[in-house]
Amino acid sequence: MAYFKGQKEPVPEVETNVWSCTSDSCQGWMREAFSLDEKPKCPLCHSDMDKETRILPVIE
């Protein structure tokens, strides 16, 4: 693969389960794998969170 003007190789992305804040005024979310609770509260505003799927960069 050729590199042009300092561009890096694209980061692979994958469908990832996340917890997303239910509050309309908060953009908080976290990867499900990084949650210690079965049903976590938002770390930013302490609202309930719901599961959803997002396309995110792979973390090794």
CHARMM-style PDB file with segment names, atoms N, HN, CA, C and O in Angstrom:
ATOM      1  N   MET     1       0.844  -1.185   0.000  1.00  0.00      PROA
ATOM      2  CA  MET     1       0.000   0.000   0.000  1.00  0.00      PROA
ATOM      3  C   MET     1       0.882   1.239   0.000  1.00  0.00      PROA
ATOM      4  O   MET     1       1.862   1.306   0.741  1.00  0.00      PROA
ATOM      5  N   ALA     2       0.550   2.188  -0.800  1.00  0.00      PROA
ATOM      6  HN  ALA     2      -0.247   2.134  -1.403  1.00  0.00      PROA
ATOM      7  CA  ALA     2       1.311   3.429  -0.902  1.00  0.00      PROA
ATOM      8  C   ALA     2       0.787   4.457   0.105  1.00  0.00      PROA
ATOM      9  O   ALA     2      -0.405   4.496   0.411  1.00  0.00      PROA
ATOM     10  N   TYR     3       1.691   5.276   0.605  1.00  0.00      PROA
ATOM     11  HN  TYR     3       2.659   5.244   0.356  1.00  0.00      PROA
ATOM     12  CA  TYR     3       1.317   6.342   1.527  1.00  0.00      PROA
ATOM     13  C   TYR     3       1.467   7.684   0.807  1.00  0.00      PROA
ATOM     14  O   TYR     3       2.449   7.904   0.099  1.00  0.00      PROA
ATOM     15  N   PHE     4       0.512   8.561   0.986  1.00  0.00      PROA
ATOM     16  HN  PHE     4      -0.286   8.382   1.561  1.00  0.00      PROA
ATOM     17  CA  PHE     4       0.530   9.856   0.324  1.00  0.00      PROA
ATOM     18  C   PHE     4       0.448  10.973   1.346  1.00  0.00      PROA
ATOM     19  O   PHE     4      -0.487  11.024   2.144  1.00  0.00      PROA
ATOM     20  N   LYS     5       1.426  11.869   1.322  1.00  0.00      PROA
ATOM     21  HN  LYS     5       2.186  11.828   0.673  1.00  0.00      PROA
ATOM     22  CA  LYS     5       1.420  13.073   2.150  1.00  0.00      PROA
ATOM     23  C   LYS     5       1.091  12.794   3.613  1.00  0.00      PROA
ATOM     24  O   LYS     5       0.273  13.495   4.209  1.00  0.00      PROA
ATOM     25  N   GLY     6       1.715  11.785   4.189  1.00  0.00      PROA
ATOM     26  HN  GLY     6       2.380  11.215   3.705  1.00  0.00      PROA
ATOM     27  CA  GLY     6       1.554  11.514   5.604  1.00  0.00      PROA
ATOM     28  C   GLY     6       0.277  10.800   5.989  1.00  0.00      PROA
ATOM     29  O   GLY     6       0.027  10.609   7.180  1.00  0.00      PROA
ATOM     30  N   GLN     7      -0.544  10.396   5.027  1.00  0.00      PROA
ATOM     31  HN  GLN     7      -0.341  10.551   4.060  1.00  0.00      PROA
ATOM     32  CA  GLN     7      -1.768   9.672   5.362  1.00  0.00      PROA
ATOM     33  C   GLN     7      -1.409   8.301   5.909  1.00  0.00      PROA
ATOM     34  O   GLN     7      -0.522   7.628   5.384  1.00  0.00      PROA
ATOM     35  N   LYS     8      -2.091   7.894   6.952  1.00  0.00      PROA
ATOM     36  HN  LYS     8      -2.811   8.441   7.379  1.00  0.00      PROA
ATOM     37  CA  LYS     8      -1.849   6.595   7.557  1.00  0.00      PROA
ATOM     38  C   LYS     8      -2.797   5.566   6.969  1.00  0.00      PROA
ATOM     39  O   LYS     8      -3.785   5.901   6.313  1.00  0.00      PROA
ATOM     40  N   GLU     9      -2.475   4.320   7.217  1.00  0.00      PROA
ATOM     41  HN  GLU     9      -1.673   4.048   7.750  1.00  0.00      PROA
ATOM     42  CA  GLU     9      -3.337   3.222   6.793  1.00  0.00      PROA
ATOM     43  C   GLU     9      -4.666   3.323   7.529  1.00  0.00      PROA
ATOM     44  O   GLU     9      -4.672   3.639   8.718  1.00  0.00      PROA
ATOM     45  N   PRO    10      -5.803   3.065   6.861  1.00  0.00      PROA
ATOM     46  CA  PRO    10      -7.096   3.171   7.526  1.00  0.00      PROA
ATOM     47  C   PRO    10      -7.214   2.190   8.699  1.00  0.00      PROA
ATOM     48  O   PRO    10      -6.715   1.066   8.638  1.00  0.00      PROA
ATOM     49  N   VAL    11      -7.876   2.635   9.754  1.00  0.00      PROA
ATOM     50  HN  VAL    11      -8.281   3.548   9.804  1.00  0.00      PROA
ATOM     51  CA  VAL    11      -8.076   1.796  10.942  1.00  0.00      PROA
ATOM     52  C   VAL    11      -9.276   0.884  10.688  1.00  0.00      PROA
ATOM     53  O   VAL    11     -10.337   1.361  10.287  1.00  0.00      PROA
ATOM     54  N   PRO    12      -9.120  -0.429  10.917  1.00  0.00      PROA
ATOM     55  CA  PRO    12     -10.260  -1.323  10.715  1.00  0.00      PROA
ATOM     56  C   PRO    12     -11.389  -1.016  11.701  1.00  0.00      PROA
ATOM     57  O   PRO    12     -11.138  -0.684  12.859  1.00  0.00      PROA
ATOM     58  N   GLU    13     -12.631  -1.130  11.231  1.00  0.00      PROA
ATOM     59  HN  GLU    13     -12.835  -1.400  10.290  1.00  0.00      PROA
ATOM     60  CA  GLU    13     -13.797  -0.874  12.073  1.00  0.00      PROA
ATOM     61  C   GLU    13     -14.668  -2.119  12.118  1.00  0.00      PROA
ATOM     62  O   GLU    13     -14.657  -2.933  11.195  1.00  0.00      PROA
ATOM     63  N   VAL    14     -15.427  -2.258  13.210  1.00  0.00      PROA
ATOM     64  HN  VAL    14     -15.435  -1.596  13.960  1.00  0.00      PROA
ATOM     65  CA  VAL    14     -16.270  -3.429  13.402  1.00  0.00      PROA
ATOM     66  C   VAL    14     -17.534  -3.016  14.165  1.00  0.00      PROA
ATOM     67  O   VAL    14     -17.517  -2.048  14.925  1.00  0.00      PROA
ATOM     68  N   GLU    15     -18.632  -3.760  13.955  1.00  0.00      PROA
ATOM     69  HN  GLU    15     -18.646  -4.546  13.338  1.00  0.00      PROA
ATOM     70  CA  GLU    15     -19.844  -3.519  14.746  1.00  0.00      PROA
ATOM     71  C   GLU    15     -19.536  -3.840  16.198  1.00  0.00      PROA
ATOM     72  O   GLU    15     -19.010  -4.909  16.504  1.00  0.00      PROA
ATOM     73  N   THR    16     -19.864  -2.914  17.095  1.00  0.00      PROA
ATOM     74  HN  THR    16     -20.292  -2.045  16.847  1.00  0.00      PROA
ATOM     75  CA  THR    16     -19.512  -3.043  18.503  1.00  0.00      PROA
ATOM     76  C   THR    16     -20.742  -2.754  19.360  1.00  0.00      PROA
ATOM     77  O   THR    16     -21.458  -1.783  19.113  1.00  0.00      PROA
ATOM     78  N   ASN    17     -20.987  -3.590  20.362  1.00  0.00      PROA
ATOM     79  HN  ASN    17     -20.405  -4.378  20.563  1.00  0.00      PROA
ATOM     80  CA  ASN    17     -22.071  -3.344  21.312  1.00  0.00      PROA
ATOM     81  C   ASN    17     -21.638  -2.246  22.274  1.00  0.00      PROA
ATOM     82  O   ASN    17     -20.545  -2.292  22.837  1.00  0.00      PROA
ATOM     83  N   VAL    18     -22.512  -1.258  22.452  1.00  0.00      PROA
ATOM     84  HN  VAL    18     -23.401  -1.221  21.994  1.00  0.00      PROA
ATOM     85  CA  VAL    18     -22.226  -0.141  23.349  1.00  0.00      PROA
ATOM     86  C   VAL    18     -23.432   0.138  24.236  1.00  0.00      PROA
ATOM     87  O   VAL    18     -24.554  -0.269  23.933  1.00  0.00      PROA
ATOM     88  N   TRP    19     -23.181   0.836  25.331  1.00  0.00      PROA
ATOM     89  HN  TRP    19     -22.270   1.167  25.577  1.00  0.00      PROA
ATOM     90  CA  TRP    19     -24.239   1.403  26.166  1.00  0.00      PROA
ATOM     91  C   TRP    19     -24.333   2.868  25.792  1.00  0.00      PROA
ATOM     92  O   TRP    19     -23.320   3.566  25.749  1.00  0.00      PROA
ATOM     93  N   SER    20     -25.554   3.346  25.518  1.00  0.00      PROA
ATOM     94  HN  SER    20     -26.377   2.780  25.553  1.00  0.00      PROA
ATOM     95  CA  SER    20     -25.769   4.730  25.108  1.00  0.00      PROA
ATOM     96  C   SER    20     -26.721   5.404  26.095  1.00  0.00      PROA
ATOM     97  O   SER    20     -27.726   4.816  26.497  1.00  0.00      PROA
ATOM     98  N   CYS    21     -26.401   6.632  26.482  1.00  0.00      PROA
ATOM     99  HN  CYS    21     -25.585   7.109  26.156  1.00  0.00      PROA
ATOM    100  CA  CYS    21     -27.223   7.382  27.435  1.00  0.00      PROA
ATOM    101  C   CYS    21     -28.608   7.645  26.843  1.00  0.00      PROA
ATOM    102  O   CYS    21     -28.733   7.958  25.660  1.00  0.00      PROA
ATOM    103  N   THR    22     -29.648   7.514  27.673  1.00  0.00      PROA
ATOM    104  HN  THR    22     -29.546   7.259  28.635  1.00  0.00      PROA
ATOM    105  CA  THR    22     -31.024   7.728  27.234  1.00  0.00      PROA
ATOM    106  C   THR    22     -31.449   9.197  27.316  1.00  0.00      PROA
ATOM    107  O   THR    22     -32.500   9.562  26.788  1.00  0.00      PROA
ATOM    108  N   SER    23     -30.653  10.038  27.967  1.00  0.00      PROA
ATOM    109  HN  SER    23     -29.799   9.741  28.396  1.00  0.00      PROA
ATOM    110  CA  SER    23     -30.989  11.458  28.105  1.00  0.00      PROA
ATOM    111  C   SER    23     -30.787  12.189  26.783  1.00  0.00      PROA
ATOM    112  O   SER    23     -29.750  12.032  26.139  1.00  0.00      PROA
ATOM    113  N   ASP    24     -31.772  12.986  26.374  1.00  0.00      PROA
ATOM    114  HN  ASP    24     -32.615  13.114  26.897  1.00  0.00      PROA
ATOM    115  CA  ASP    24     -31.685  13.750  25.130  1.00  0.00      PROA
ATOM    116  C   ASP    24     -30.597  14.822  25.177  1.00  0.00      PROA
ATOM    117  O   ASP    24     -30.089  15.242  24.137  1.00  0.00      PROA
ATOM    118  N   SER    25     -30.244  15.260  26.377  1.00  0.00      PROA
ATOM    119  HN  SER    25     -30.656  14.918  27.222  1.00  0.00      PROA
ATOM    120  CA  SER    25     -29.265  16.339  26.512  1.00  0.00      PROA
ATOM    121  C   SER    25     -27.840  15.817  26.732  1.00  0.00      PROA
ATOM    122  O   SER    25     -26.928  16.610  26.964  1.00  0.00      PROA
ATOM    123  N   CYS    26     -27.635  14.490  26.663  1.00  0.00      PROA
ATOM    124  HN  CYS    26     -28.376  13.845  26.475  1.00  0.00      PROA
ATOM    125  CA  CYS    26     -26.314  13.905  26.921  1.00  0.00      PROA
ATOM    126  C   CYS    26     -25.902  13.024  25.745  1.00  0.00      PROA
ATOM    127  O   CYS    26     -26.724  12.292  25.193  1.00  0.00      PROA
ATOM    128  N   GLN    27     -24.656  13.095  25.374  1.00  0.00      PROA
ATOM    129  HN  GLN    27     -23.988  13.689  25.822  1.00  0.00      PROA
ATOM    130  CA  GLN    27     -24.114  12.287  24.281  1.00  0.00      PROA
ATOM    131  C   GLN    27     -23.279  11.108  24.797  1.00  0.00      PROA
ATOM    132  O   GLN    27     -22.543  10.494  24.025  1.00  0.00      PROA
ATOM    133  N   GLY    28     -23.386  10.782  26.098  1.00  0.00      PROA
ATOM    134  HN  GLY    28     -23.985  11.281  26.726  1.00  0.00      PROA
ATOM    135  CA  GLY    28     -22.551   9.754  26.712  1.00  0.00      PROA
ATOM    136  C   GLY    28     -22.794   8.357  26.157  1.00  0.00      PROA
ATOM    137  O   GLY    28     -23.928   7.979  25.862  1.00  0.00      PROA
ATOM    138  N   TRP    29     -21.709   7.596  26.019  1.00  0.00      PROA
ATOM    139  HN  TRP    29     -20.788   7.904  26.258  1.00  0.00      PROA
ATOM    140  CA  TRP    29     -21.791   6.200  25.614  1.00  0.00      PROA
ATOM    141  C   TRP    29     -20.491   5.511  26.023  1.00  0.00      PROA
ATOM    142  O   TRP    29     -19.477   6.172  26.249  1.00  0.00      PROA
ATOM    143  N   MET    30     -20.523   4.188  26.115  1.00  0.00      PROA
ATOM    144  HN  MET    30     -21.347   3.652  25.932  1.00  0.00      PROA
ATOM    145  CA  MET    30     -19.311   3.414  26.407  1.00  0.00      PROA
ATOM    146  C   MET    30     -19.422   2.038  25.774  1.00  0.00      PROA
ATOM    147  O   MET    30     -20.520   1.509  25.599  1.00  0.00      PROA
ATOM    148  N   ARG    31     -18.288   1.469  25.436  1.00  0.00      PROA
ATOM    149  HN  ARG    31     -17.396   1.898  25.578  1.00  0.00      PROA
ATOM    150  CA  ARG    31     -18.275   0.115  24.894  1.00  0.00      PROA
ATOM    151  C   ARG    31     -18.764  -0.853  25.970  1.00  0.00      PROA
ATOM    152  O   ARG    31     -18.405  -0.727  27.141  1.00  0.00      PROA
ATOM    153  N   GLU    32     -19.581  -1.813  25.563  1.00  0.00      PROA
ATOM    154  HN  GLU    32     -19.872  -1.915  24.612  1.00  0.00      PROA
ATOM    155  CA  GLU    32     -20.112  -2.801  26.504  1.00  0.00      PROA
ATOM    156  C   GLU    32     -18.972  -3.551  27.196  1.00  0.00      PROA
ATOM    157  O   GLU    32     -19.071  -3.868  28.381  1.00  0.00      PROA
ATOM    158  N   ALA    33     -17.902  -3.835  26.474  1.00  0.00      PROA
ATOM    159  HN  ALA    33     -17.821  -3.579  25.511  1.00  0.00      PROA
ATOM    160  CA  ALA    33     -16.776  -4.579  27.035  1.00  0.00      PROA
ATOM    161  C   ALA    33     -16.066  -3.815  28.158  1.00  0.00      PROA
ATOM    162  O   ALA    33     -15.374  -4.427  28.971  1.00  0.00      PROA
ATOM    163  N   PHE    34     -16.227  -2.492  28.213  1.00  0.00      PROA
ATOM    164  HN  PHE    34     -16.789  -1.995  27.552  1.00  0.00      PROA
ATOM    165  CA  PHE    34     -15.559  -1.685  29.230  1.00  0.00      PROA
ATOM    166  C   PHE    34     -16.456  -1.380  30.426  1.00  0.00      PROA
ATOM    167  O   PHE    34     -16.043  -0.671  31.344  1.00  0.00      PROA
ATOM    168  N   SER    35     -17.672  -1.905  30.423  1.00  0.00      PROA
ATOM    169  HN  SER    35     -18.007  -2.480  29.677  1.00  0.00      PROA
ATOM    170  CA  SER    35     -18.602  -1.672  31.519  1.00  0.00      PROA
ATOM    171  C   SER    35     -18.449  -2.767  32.575  1.00  0.00      PROA
ATOM    172  O   SER    35     -18.352  -3.949  32.247  1.00  0.00      PROA
ATOM    173  N   LEU    36     -18.428  -2.368  33.823  1.00  0.00      PROA
ATOM    174  HN  LEU    36     -18.506  -1.408  34.090  1.00  0.00      PROA
ATOM    175  CA  LEU    36     -18.333  -3.339  34.911  1.00  0.00      PROA
ATOM    176  C   LEU    36     -19.704  -3.735  35.440  1.00  0.00      PROA
ATOM    177  O   LEU    36     -19.824  -4.739  36.142  1.00  0.00      PROA
ATOM    178  N   ASP    37     -20.746  -2.961  35.116  1.00  0.00      PROA
ATOM    179  HN  ASP    37     -20.648  -2.146  34.546  1.00  0.00      PROA
ATOM    180  CA  ASP    37     -22.088  -3.214  35.612  1.00  0.00      PROA
ATOM    181  C   ASP    37     -22.940  -3.896  34.551  1.00  0.00      PROA
ATOM    182  O   ASP    37     -22.712  -3.729  33.353  1.00  0.00      PROA
ATOM    183  N   GLU    38     -23.937  -4.677  35.013  1.00  0.00      PROA
ATOM    184  HN  GLU    38     -24.122  -4.813  35.986  1.00  0.00      PROA
ATOM    185  CA  GLU    38     -24.857  -5.326  34.084  1.00  0.00      PROA
ATOM    186  C   GLU    38     -25.736  -4.315  33.368  1.00  0.00      PROA
ATOM    187  O   GLU    38     -26.017  -4.474  32.180  1.00  0.00      PROA
ATOM    188  N   LYS    39     -26.170  -3.285  34.067  1.00  0.00      PROA
ATOM    189  HN  LYS    39     -25.942  -3.156  35.032  1.00  0.00      PROA
ATOM    190  CA  LYS    39     -26.994  -2.200  33.513  1.00  0.00      PROA
ATOM    191  C   LYS    39     -26.429  -0.893  34.070  1.00  0.00      PROA
ATOM    192  O   LYS    39     -26.917  -0.391  35.083  1.00  0.00      PROA
ATOM    193  N   PRO    40     -25.399  -0.336  33.413  1.00  0.00      PROA
ATOM    194  CA  PRO    40     -24.708   0.840  33.960  1.00  0.00      PROA
ATOM    195  C   PRO    40     -25.535   2.122  33.867  1.00  0.00      PROA
ATOM    196  O   PRO    40     -26.465   2.225  33.066  1.00  0.00      PROA
ATOM    197  N   LYS    41     -25.181   3.076  34.691  1.00  0.00      PROA
ATOM    198  HN  LYS    41     -24.426   2.992  35.341  1.00  0.00      PROA
ATOM    199  CA  LYS    41     -25.690   4.447  34.613  1.00  0.00      PROA
ATOM    200  C   LYS    41     -24.669   5.263  33.834  1.00  0.00      PROA
ATOM    201  O   LYS    41     -23.482   4.939  33.833  1.00  0.00      PROA
ATOM    202  N   CYS    42     -25.123   6.311  33.178  1.00  0.00      PROA
ATOM    203  HN  CYS    42     -26.088   6.575  33.179  1.00  0.00      PROA
ATOM    204  CA  CYS    42     -24.235   7.167  32.409  1.00  0.00      PROA
ATOM    205  C   CYS    42     -23.196   7.800  33.343  1.00  0.00      PROA
ATOM    206  O   CYS    42     -23.569   8.390  34.358  1.00  0.00      PROA
ATOM    207  N   PRO    43     -21.910   7.690  33.023  1.00  0.00      PROA
ATOM    208  CA  PRO    43     -20.890   8.290  33.886  1.00  0.00      PROA
ATOM    209  C   PRO    43     -20.880   9.820  33.835  1.00  0.00      PROA
ATOM    210  O   PRO    43     -20.277  10.463  34.694  1.00  0.00      PROA
ATOM    211  N   LEU    44     -21.542  10.405  32.836  1.00  0.00      PROA
ATOM    212  HN  LEU    44     -22.032   9.883  32.138  1.00  0.00      PROA
ATOM    213  CA  LEU    44     -21.561  11.861  32.699  1.00  0.00      PROA
ATOM    214  C   LEU    44     -22.738  12.503  33.416  1.00  0.00      PROA
ATOM    215  O   LEU    44     -22.571  13.498  34.121  1.00  0.00      PROA
ATOM    216  N   CYS    45     -23.953  11.924  33.237  1.00  0.00      PROA
ATOM    217  HN  CYS    45     -24.089  11.115  32.664  1.00  0.00      PROA
ATOM    218  CA  CYS    45     -25.146  12.566  33.807  1.00  0.00      PROA
ATOM    219  C   CYS    45     -25.942  11.639  34.735  1.00  0.00      PROA
ATOM    220  O   CYS    45     -26.937  12.065  35.321  1.00  0.00      PROA
ATOM    221  N   HSD    46     -25.520  10.395  34.871  1.00  0.00      PROA
ATOM    222  HN  HSD    46     -24.712  10.049  34.394  1.00  0.00      PROA
ATOM    223  CA  HSD    46     -26.129   9.396  35.768  1.00  0.00      PROA
ATOM    224  C   HSD    46     -27.529   8.963  35.332  1.00  0.00      PROA
ATOM    225  O   HSD    46     -28.290   8.450  36.154  1.00  0.00      PROA
ATOM    226  N   SER    47     -27.889   9.156  34.055  1.00  0.00      PROA
ATOM    227  HN  SER    47     -27.271   9.573  33.388  1.00  0.00      PROA
ATOM    228  CA  SER    47     -29.158   8.651  33.524  1.00  0.00      PROA
ATOM    229  C   SER    47     -29.008   7.174  33.185  1.00  0.00      PROA
ATOM    230  O   SER    47     -27.901   6.636  33.181  1.00  0.00      PROA
ATOM    231  N   ASP    48     -30.151   6.515  32.897  1.00  0.00      PROA
ATOM    232  HN  ASP    48     -31.050   6.951  32.901  1.00  0.00      PROA
ATOM    233  CA  ASP    48     -30.115   5.128  32.456  1.00  0.00      PROA
ATOM    234  C   ASP    48     -29.450   5.046  31.085  1.00  0.00      PROA
ATOM    235  O   ASP    48     -29.382   6.030  30.349  1.00  0.00      PROA
ATOM    236  N   MET    49     -28.961   3.846  30.760  1.00  0.00      PROA
ATOM    237  HN  MET    49     -29.016   3.046  31.358  1.00  0.00      PROA
ATOM    238  CA  MET    49     -28.333   3.619  29.464  1.00  0.00      PROA
ATOM    239  C   MET    49     -28.996   2.420  28.796  1.00  0.00      PROA
ATOM    240  O   MET    49     -29.444   1.493  29.472  1.00  0.00      PROA
ATOM    241  N   ASP    50     -29.058   2.442  27.458  1.00  0.00      PROA
ATOM    242  HN  ASP    50     -28.694   3.194  26.909  1.00  0.00      PROA
ATOM    243  CA  ASP    50     -29.609   1.343  26.664  1.00  0.00      PROA
ATOM    244  C   ASP    50     -28.523   0.790  25.759  1.00  0.00      PROA
ATOM    245  O   ASP    50     -27.605   1.503  25.354  1.00  0.00      PROA
ATOM    246  N   LYS    51     -28.645  -0.506  25.447  1.00  0.00      PROA
ATOM    247  HN  LYS    51     -29.391  -1.085  25.776  1.00  0.00      PROA
ATOM    248  CA  LYS    51     -27.700  -1.131  24.526  1.00  0.00      PROA
ATOM    249  C   LYS    51     -28.017  -0.723  23.091  1.00  0.00      PROA
ATOM    250  O   LYS    51     -29.178  -0.579  22.710  1.00  0.00      PROA
ATOM    251  N   GLU    52     -26.956  -0.541  22.306  1.00  0.00      PROA
ATOM    252  HN  GLU    52     -26.013  -0.659  22.615  1.00  0.00      PROA
ATOM    253  CA  GLU    52     -27.090  -0.329  20.872  1.00  0.00      PROA
ATOM    254  C   GLU    52     -25.803  -0.796  20.211  1.00  0.00      PROA
ATOM    255  O   GLU    52     -24.844  -1.158  20.892  1.00  0.00      PROA
ATOM    256  N   THR    53     -25.785  -0.787  18.889  1.00  0.00      PROA
ATOM    257  HN  THR    53     -26.565  -0.492  18.336  1.00  0.00      PROA
ATOM    258  CA  THR    53     -24.610  -1.200  18.133  1.00  0.00      PROA
ATOM    259  C   THR    53     -24.094  -0.030  17.319  1.00  0.00      PROA
ATOM    260  O   THR    53     -24.872   0.695  16.698  1.00  0.00      PROA
ATOM    261  N   ARG    54     -22.775   0.154  17.321  1.00  0.00      PROA
ATOM    262  HN  ARG    54     -22.143  -0.434  17.825  1.00  0.00      PROA
ATOM    263  CA  ARG    54     -22.144   1.215  16.537  1.00  0.00      PROA
ATOM    264  C   ARG    54     -20.955   0.620  15.775  1.00  0.00      PROA
ATOM    265  O   ARG    54     -20.386  -0.393  16.179  1.00  0.00      PROA
ATOM    266  N   ILE    55     -20.597   1.264  14.677  1.00  0.00      PROA
ATOM    267  HN  ILE    55     -21.060   2.088  14.348  1.00  0.00      PROA
ATOM    268  CA  ILE    55     -19.401   0.886  13.936  1.00  0.00      PROA
ATOM    269  C   ILE    55     -18.254   1.710  14.509  1.00  0.00      PROA
ATOM    270  O   ILE    55     -18.226   2.933  14.369  1.00  0.00      PROA
ATOM    271  N   LEU    56     -17.296   1.022  15.163  1.00  0.00      PROA
ATOM    272  HN  LEU    56     -17.318   0.028  15.277  1.00  0.00      PROA
ATOM    273  CA  LEU    56     -16.191   1.693  15.851  1.00  0.00      PROA
ATOM    274  C   LEU    56     -14.856   1.082  15.450  1.00  0.00      PROA
ATOM    275  O   LEU    56     -14.805  -0.058  14.989  1.00  0.00      PROA
ATOM    276  N   PRO    57     -13.774   1.837  15.624  1.00  0.00      PROA
ATOM    277  CA  PRO    57     -12.446   1.280  15.357  1.00  0.00      PROA
ATOM    278  C   PRO    57     -12.168   0.091  16.294  1.00  0.00      PROA
ATOM    279  O   PRO    57     -12.610   0.069  17.442  1.00  0.00      PROA
ATOM    280  N   VAL    58     -11.431  -0.881  15.777  1.00  0.00      PROA
ATOM    281  HN  VAL    58     -11.072  -0.863  14.844  1.00  0.00      PROA
ATOM    282  CA  VAL    58     -11.069  -2.064  16.551  1.00  0.00      PROA
ATOM    283  C   VAL    58     -10.052  -1.662  17.615  1.00  0.00      PROA
ATOM    284  O   VAL    58      -9.104  -0.930  17.334  1.00  0.00      PROA
ATOM    285  N   ILE    59     -10.258  -2.147  18.840  1.00  0.00      PROA
ATOM    286  HN  ILE    59     -11.028  -2.742  19.069  1.00  0.00      PROA
ATOM    287  CA  ILE    59      -9.289  -1.945  19.917  1.00  0.00      PROA
ATOM    288  C   ILE    59      -8.710  -3.316  20.252  1.00  0.00      PROA
ATOM    289  O   ILE    59      -9.445  -4.262  20.535  1.00  0.00      PROA
ATOM    290  N   GLU    60      -7.405  -3.405  20.217  1.00  0.00      PROA
ATOM    291  HN  GLU    60      -6.808  -2.637  19.987  1.00  0.00      PROA
ATOM    292  CA  GLU    60      -6.754  -4.695  20.502  1.00  0.00      PROA
ATOM    293  C   GLU    60      -6.337  -4.789  21.938  1.00  0.00      PROA
ATOM    294  OT1 GLU    60      -5.776  -5.803  22.352  1.00  0.00      PROA
TER     295      GLU     60
END
